[in-house]
Amino acid sequence: MSSSHNPIPAQPIDGLAVHRHRRPLVRTLHKLSTGALTLGFAGGSITADYGQNHNWPNPVTNWFVENFPGVRFTIENSAIGATGSDSACLRAERELIARDCDLTFVEFAVNDYEVPTPRRNHSREGLIRKLLAAGQDVILVYTYRQDFYPEMIAGKVPASIAEFEALADHYGLNSVWMGLAALREVCAGRMTWEEWLPDGLHSHFRGSFCYAQTVNTLLRAELSDEKSASAKTAAASTLPPPLFAKNWQNATLLPLTSVTTTGPWVLKRVSCNEHLDQVLETHAPGSRLEFDFTGHGLVLITKYGKRSAEFNYRIDGGEWIPVVRPRFDWGGDRNMVGATFLTEDLSPGPHHFEMIVTHGNRPDCTGTECRIASIGVLV
């Protein structure tokens, strides 16, 4: 007695694209032929390397090693949990460009979700333009957060991803919607939700392998012998005009040694975080610092946690503005590194910044430590 085959009915998500092929990976193909390739990863905790070997960059790296056994691979993972494209843009020169990455994967659709659209467009385009100006190949990858579910299940593209895709179209970047591929696996019954996202957000072994396999599918096509032959005749690409006038391509870091301090501040080396060099530190409420800068905006990268102070700031002698940063249990007393956006709407030119350290005086903010890691100036 024969049984009929009943395929899973089509769903709205079946009409969405996982892979977008837009430009040959010219530099990657060339460097593979020379026997050495440096891979860069920029993103949040879903991409970060915490030494636990369960995030998606590891099986992607393994794919390269397996398929190109004669090549020496170097990995530069600049991802930091709970950070977005703003932090990555400010750290790009030190962690991705100065270290000569050839192919960089950018993953910020999840962590940029709550950032206002104009600002995330500016920081994302700035990061992309910095990497492309340095001659790197760039692949955009999109993971998943539960906020995406209603739109995805209805066959729509969440705004945080759609805006990245607009940049991908403009710059001719390949992209991989890893979160869509994983959701399809769940809907098809090939993977449980718990296997994909044990805590509801972060993929571990099974989910990360799904993410990586999706990326590897694009790489397999883009790094084929046929693509290698066509890439040799591809015209050199030029950086097109920006989509956003306020993009952060020219954002720079002001040396911490250039600030003026009042109170017990010290400049100290950070040995427990590979993403930081030095921090300017005080434990005294009422301590102040000030500096001059030239640009149209300002972003501070701070190291903080539940034992950290807050601060008030003003620019050009204006009103004092209090800063309230979110604190999370996973961040501990002082284990978070984040970008504190102050403004990008100043008139271009010289400005003066002042800040005063304050006790947070909140249940989730019980200390007085203040650590400034970087001062980002938007130009």
Number of C-alpha atoms within 10 A of each C-alpha: 3 4 5 6 6 6 7 9 7 8 12 12 20 15 10 14 13 20 18 18 15 15 19 21 22 25 16 24 23 16 15 19 14 12 13 16 23 19 23 26 24 29 27 24 19 25 27 21 21 12 7 9 14 21 25 25 25 17 21 20 16 12 17 19 14 11 10 15 10 13 17 14 16 16 16 17 20 21 26 22 18 19 21 27 30 27 26 26 27 28 23 20 18 14 22 27 20 10 16 19 24 27 24 25 22 24 25 28 28 23 21 24 18 11 14 10 13 11 19 24 25 22 26 26 26 26 28 28 23 21 23 18 13 16 19 24 24 26 25 24 24 21 25 22 16 9 11 20 16 12 14 18 17 11 15 16 20 16 14 22 20 13 16 22 19 14 18 22 14 15 23 19 21 24 25 25 22 23 23 26 22 27 20 16 17 16 16 13 11 10 17 17 18 14 15 25 19 15 11 12 15 18 28 22 17 19 26 28 21 22 29 21 18 22 26 18 12 18 17 14 13 22 18 11 12 10 16 18 12 11 20 12 9 11 8 7 12 10 11 10 10 16 14 13 9 21 24 28 22 17 23 19 17 16 10 16 9 11 15 13 17 11 13 13 18 13 15 13 12 13 10 9 12 9 17 19 14 17 20 21 17 21 20 19 20 17 18 21 18 18 16 15 20 16 19 19 23 24 21 19 22 20 23 26 26 24 20 24 27 22 23 17 20 17 20 11 11 10 10 14 13 16 16 14 17 11 18 14 9 9 15 13 19 17 16 19 23 22 23 18 16 15 14 20 12 14 11 13 11 12 17 13 17 20 20 19 22 23 20 22 12 11 7 16 21 16 22 21 23 28 24 18 25 25 21 25 22 26 19
